Amino acid sequence: MTNTEEESIFQKIVEKKVPADLIYEDDKVVVIEDKYPKAPVHLLVLPKKHIPTMKEVSEQDQELVGHMIFVAKRMAEKYKCEGYRLQFNVGPKGGQVIFHLHLHLMGWK
């Protein structure tokens, strides 16, 4: 199996095969804290649908990706972030380490 075919820790979290403190969950996504934060608020929005990278996002996933962004916005509001950054890392050269699509919310108060 290649990196993109192996079941990632994020997929295991989404499928509740490993325990995790979920900050938010709905029918499309879960939100967790980043294990290695790069900002005072560093959350990850994980889709329940397995998509390895942004390269594999299809037209049918537009609503899901939009939902991920909207959830991140709501989390930034919940955590009272005065400024924040939303980031997708794409592929190893783009800094992606775990091959399950995820959106970083990095916020500052």
Buried (B, 14 or more C-beta within 10 A) or exposed (E): EEBBEEEBBBBBBBEEEEEBEBBBBEEBBBBBBBEEEEBEBBBBBBBBEBBBBBEEBEEEBEEBBEBBBEBBBEBBEEBEBEEBBBBBBBBEEEEBEBBBBBBBBBBEE
